[in-house]
Amino acid sequence: MDIRRFCGYPAVGSRERNQESWRFFQVEGALEWRMNYLSAAELQQIRLYLSQLYPLETAITASSDNLDTARAASWYRNGREVQDRMMLFTLWRRRLCAFLGVTGGLELQDGRAIVV
């Protein structure tokens, strides 16, 4: 689930109801196939990516704690902290997608138009 989420793909729901919609979408199907057939070494690398992504994601949320204070004594808030953290988080998400050989989901496509 976290691989899908970090790669920018939506939830697929419960497979108990045979509603595996990813089969109808080429990119999602490729991601699912790759996740199902990763080697032990590849799984180890995926775990490394996930171990980097979890704290990066949490740090974005935690950075909102300082948004109300621009300056306190000699401490100055980095006005770009949230954007900087988002860029780093997105970089690692894209690295995960590249390792898996899939295009990132809509969230990682930088507003590119999708023609159907």
N, C-alpha and C positions, 0 to 999 in steps of 0.2 A: 504494500500500500504506500509506504513512504517513497519507494523508488518512483512510482507513478506520480505521486504528489510533487516531489522535488523536480521531476522532469516536466511538470506543468500540465499533466493530464488529469481529467476529472475522475472521480470515483466511479467504479464499475458496478458497485452494488453487490448483493449476495449472489453467489454462483449456484446456490441451492435451487433457484427458480429457473435455471437455464436461460437467463437473460444476459448472456455474455455479449454485450453489444460491441465489444472491441473487435469481434470477428468481422464486423461489417466496415471497419475503418482500417485502411492499410497501415498507417503509421502506428496506431495503437496495437494492432495485431503483431507488428514487428517487435514492438517493445515487450508484449506479453510472451512472444515466442522466445526472445532472448532471455527474459527473466526465468523462464521455465528450463532453459538449457545451458545455464552458466556453468562453467567448470569450477572446480574447487578454488583454483587460483583467482579466477574472475570474481567469485563470491567474496574472497578475501579483499580484493580491490574495492568492490562495491561497499563492503563494510567500512573500509577506510574512508571512502567518500561520505558515507552516512555519518561517520563519527566527526567529520569536519562540518557537515551541514547542520546537524542539530544545534551545536552551540552558536553558529552564525545566525540561525533563525531566532534563537532565544535572545541574542544580543540586540537584534533589531527592536524587539518589543521592549527590552530593558532600557534602551536608549531614550525612550519616551519619558522616562523618569526625570530627565534634566531639561525637557523642552520649556519648562516654565521659568527657568533661571538662566539668564545670559551671562551673569557675572556674580561671583561670590568671593569676596576678598581678592586674592591673587589668581583665583581660578576663573577661566573663561570657557564658556561652552563652545564646542565646535559646532558652528551653525550648519555644517554639512554632514554631521555625524550620521543621521538616518540615511541620507543618500549614499554616503560612503559605505555604510554597512550593507545597504541593499545591493550596491554594485558588487561588493565582494561575495555576498550570498549568491547573486545571480551568476557570477563567474564560476563558482563551484558547481552550481546547478547545471550550467552549460558543459562544464567538464564531465560531469556524470553522463549527460546525454551523449556527448562525443564518445566517451568510453563505450557506451552501449550501442553506438552507431545509429541513433535515432535523432530526429529533429525534435526540438523542444515543443511542448504544447503551446497553446495560444498565449499563455502568460509569458512565455519566453521568446515570442516572435517579434518583439519590438514594433508592434502596430502594423506589421506588413499586412496588406490586403490579402484576403483569402477568397479566391474565385472558385465558385462551385458550378 
